[in-house]
């Protein structure tokens, strides 16, 4: 059905977005440690 196709597209987009979010968190891990050191 058309609705199911739309849902599949949304899921695919969310998967791609989540992947980049995970990458960003890894990239920011050092800055997070720096902030903790400042506290």
Residue pairs with C-beta under 8 A, 6 or more apart in sequence:
none
